[in-house]
C-alpha cells in the first residue's frame, strides 16, 4: 500500500520541506520538521496507456517509444505495490491490447509491441474516449470487491494531430465526459522541433459568428485536453512520463489527506 505521511514530528521518515526554511530561520529551534507514516492509503491505482496507432505516428522510434512508456509505468506501479495497467491502441478503431485484470510482465510488453502496427488512417479520439470510460468503469467494478477507492489515469501518447475529425463539439463533449467520470487524462504530444509543421505552427479557422469570416487561431489554442505535455525529444519520454506520474500520485495522495 502507498503510505500517507503526516507531520509535525522531531523525528520521522521524510522531511516536511515546507518546514525546513522556518527551521533554519529559527536558528534550528523549530525542529518539528519530520513527517511520519500513518495509515496506508486505501487507493487502488489503475493506469491505462493509450497509444496512437495511426499512420502519422510512424517513425524509427515508435516501437522503442512504446516499450519505454510501458517500462516507466510498470516500474511506477511496482514501487507502489498496488495498481493495474491496461494498454490500448486507437485510431479508426480502439483495440484493448492488455486488460487491467492481467498481470503485466515482459511478455505482455512484447505482445503489445507486436500488435501496434501504426497503420490506421484516421484518429477518432472521441470514439476512443467514450470507449475508455466504459473500460475504466468495468475495471473499477471488477476491483471494487477488493478496494472500493480507485484512482484512474489515462495517459495518451500521440502526435496530437487531426483530433477534430469527428467534430469539435463531439470531441469536447467526450473530454468533459471523461472528466465527469473522474478519470484524469494526461496527453503527451510527440512533436518534432526540426519539422516544418510543428504542432505549435499549425493554424486552424474558427467560425465565431454565422456568415462572418473565420478567425485564424493556433491549433493549440483549440486543443481539447487541459493537461498536456509537448515532447520534442522522444528520448526524454521516460523522464517526462515519470514526472507526470509523480505529480499525479502526489495529487491523489494529497486528496486522501483532506
C-alpha positions in Angstrom: 0.0 0.0 0.0 1.1 3.6 -0.7 1.6 5.2 2.8 0.3 8.5 3.9 2.8 10.8 5.8 1.8 13.4 8.2 3.6 15.9 10.5 4.9 17.6 12.5 7.5 15.5 14.4 11.0 15.8 15.7 11.9 12.5 14.1 10.5 10.7 11.2 11.0 9.1 7.8 10.6 12.1 5.5 11.3 15.8 5.7 8.4 18.3 5.5 10.0 20.6 3.0 7.6 23.5 4.0 9.1 23.4 7.5 12.8 23.5 6.5 13.2 27.3 5.9 11.3 28.2 9.1 13.6 25.7 10.9 16.7 27.4 9.6 15.3 30.9 10.3 14.5 30.0 13.9 18.2 29.1 14.4 17.2 25.4 14.4 14.8 25.7 17.4 11.6 24.9 15.4 12.7 21.3 14.9 9.3 19.6 14.2 10.2 19.2 10.5 9.6 15.5 10.0 6.7 13.5 8.5 5.8 10.0 9.7 4.0 7.3 8.0 0.5 6.9 9.4 -2.1 4.6 7.8 -1.7 3.1 4.3 -3.8 4.6 1.5 -6.9 2.6 0.5 -6.3 3.7 -3.0 -6.2 1.3 -5.9 -4.3 2.8 -9.0 -5.5 2.0 -12.5 -3.4 3.4 -15.3 -4.3 3.0 -19.0 -1.6 3.8 -21.5 -3.2 4.7 -24.9 -1.0 4.6 -28.0 -2.0 6.4 -31.2 -1.9 3.7 -33.8 -2.4 6.0 -36.8 0.0 6.2 -39.7 1.1 9.7 -38.8 2.9 8.2 -35.8 5.3 6.1 -37.9 8.9 6.8 -37.4 12.0 4.9 -36.3 11.3 5.5 -32.6 7.7 4.3 -32.4 8.1 0.8 -31.0 11.0 1.8 -28.8 8.9 4.7 -27.5 6.0 2.3 -26.7 8.4 -0.1 -24.9 9.9 2.7 -22.8 6.4 4.0 -21.9 5.4 0.6 -20.6 8.6 0.2 -18.7 8.1 3.5 -16.9 4.5 2.8 -15.9 5.3 -0.8 -14.9 8.2 0.4 -12.6 6.0 3.1 -11.0 3.2 0.6 -10.1 5.8 -1.9 -8.8 7.1 0.7 -6.4 3.6 1.5 -5.3 2.9 -2.3 -4.7 -0.7 -1.7 -5.7 -2.1 -1.0 -9.1 -3.2 -2.3 -12.5 -2.0 -1.5 -16.0 -4.0 -1.6 -19.2 -2.7 -0.8 -22.7 -4.8 0.1 -25.7 -4.3 1.5 -29.2 -6.6 3.9 -31.0 -7.1 5.3 -34.5 -10.1 4.4 -36.7 -10.8 1.6 -34.1 -10.0 1.0 -30.5 -8.1 -2.2 -29.5 -7.5 -3.3 -25.9 -4.0 -4.8 -26.0 -3.7 -5.7 -22.4 -6.6 -5.7 -19.9 -6.4 -4.4 -16.3 -7.0 -7.8 -14.7 -4.0 -9.4 -16.2 -0.6 -9.2 -14.6 1.8 -7.0 -16.7 5.2 -8.5 -17.4 7.9 -8.5 -20.1 5.9 -10.9 -22.3 2.9 -8.6 -22.1 5.0 -5.8 -23.4 6.4 -7.8 -26.2 2.9 -8.8 -27.3 1.7 -5.2 -27.2 4.5 -4.1 -29.5 3.7 -6.8 -32.0 0.1 -5.6 -32.1 0.9 -1.9 -32.7 1.3 -1.5 -36.5 0.8 2.3 -36.8 -1.2 1.8 -40.0 -4.6 3.2 -39.1 -5.7 6.1 -41.4 -7.7 8.2 -39.1 -7.7 9.3 -35.4 -11.2 9.1 -33.9 -10.4 10.5 -30.5 -14.0 11.0 -29.3 -14.8 7.4 -30.1 -11.7 6.3 -28.1 -12.6 8.4 -25.1 -16.1 7.1 -25.0 -14.8 3.6 -25.1 -12.2 4.3 -22.4 -15.0 5.4 -20.0 -16.7 2.0 -20.4 -13.3 0.2 -20.0 -12.5 2.1 -16.7 -16.0 1.5 -15.3 -15.8 -2.2 -16.0 -12.3 -2.4 -14.4 -13.5 -0.5 -11.3 -16.5 -2.8 -10.9 -14.2 -5.9 -11.1 -11.8 -4.5 -8.5 -14.5 -3.0 -6.2 -14.7 -6.2 -4.1 -11.1 -5.7 -3.2 -10.8 -2.0 -3.0 -13.6 0.5 -3.5 -11.4 3.5 -3.8 -9.8 3.7 -7.3 -7.7 6.5 -8.8 -7.8 6.2 -12.6 -5.3 7.8 -15.0 -5.4 7.8 -18.8 -2.1 8.5 -20.4 -2.4 9.3 -24.2 0.7 9.2 -26.3 0.1 10.7 -29.7 1.2 13.3 -32.2 -1.9 15.2 -31.3 -2.9 16.0 -34.9 -6.3 15.8 -36.6 -8.3 15.4 -33.3 -11.4 17.2 -34.6 -12.2 14.7 -37.3 -15.5 13.8 -35.6 -16.4 17.4 -35.0 -15.2 19.8 -32.3 -18.3 19.7 -30.2 -18.3 15.9 -30.0 -14.7 15.8 -29.1 -15.1 18.5 -26.4 -18.1 16.6 -25.0 -16.1 13.4 -24.9 -13.3 15.1 -23.0 -15.9 16.5 -20.5 -17.4 13.1 -20.1 -14.1 11.6 -19.1 -13.6 14.3 -16.6 -17.1 13.7 -15.2 -16.2 10.0 -14.7 -13.2 11.1 -12.5 -10.6 9.8 -15.0 -7.6 12.1 -15.0 -6.2 12.5 -18.5 -2.6 13.5 -19.5 -2.0 13.9 -23.2 1.7 13.5 -24.3 2.1 15.2 -27.7 5.1 13.9 -29.7 6.4 16.8 -31.7 9.5 17.3 -33.8 11.2 20.7 -33.5 13.0 20.2 -36.8 9.8 19.6 -38.7 8.4 22.5 -40.7 4.9 21.6 -39.5 5.4 21.5 -35.7 2.1 21.3 -33.9 2.9 24.8 -32.5 2.9 26.2 -36.0 -0.5 24.7 -37.1 -3.3 27.3 -37.6 -7.0 26.5 -37.8 -10.0 28.5 -38.9 -12.5 29.2 -36.1 -16.0 30.3 -37.0 -17.4 32.5 -34.2 -20.5 34.0 -35.9 -22.6 32.7 -38.8 -21.9 34.4 -42.0 -18.7 36.0 -40.8 -15.2 35.2 -42.0 -13.4 32.7 -39.8 -10.8 33.8 -37.2 -7.4 32.1 -37.7 -6.1 30.7 -34.4 -3.3 28.5 -33.2 -4.3 24.8 -33.2 -3.0 24.6 -29.6 -5.4 27.3 -28.5 -8.2 25.0 -29.5 -6.6 21.8 -28.2 -9.4 20.0 -26.3 -7.3 18.4 -23.5 -6.5 20.7 -20.5 -3.5 18.7 -19.3 -0.9 18.1 -22.0 2.9 17.9 -22.5 4.6 18.8 -25.7 7.5 16.4 -26.1 10.1 17.4 -28.8 12.7 14.8 -27.8 11.3 11.3 -27.9 14.3 10.1 -25.9 13.1 12.2 -23.0 9.8 10.3 -22.8 10.7 8.1 -19.9 11.7 11.0 -17.8 8.6 13.0 -18.9 6.2 10.2 -18.1 7.9 9.6 -14.7 7.4 13.3 -13.8 3.8 13.2 -14.9 3.1 10.1 -12.9 4.8 11.5 -9.8 2.7 14.7 -10.0 -0.5 12.6 -10.4 0.4 10.4 -7.4 1.1 13.5 -5.3 -2.3 14.9 -6.3 -4.1 11.7 -5.4 -2.4 11.3 -2.1 -3.0 14.9 -1.2 -6.7 14.4 -1.7 -6.5 11.3 0.6 -5.2 13.5 3.4 -8.0 16.1 3.2 
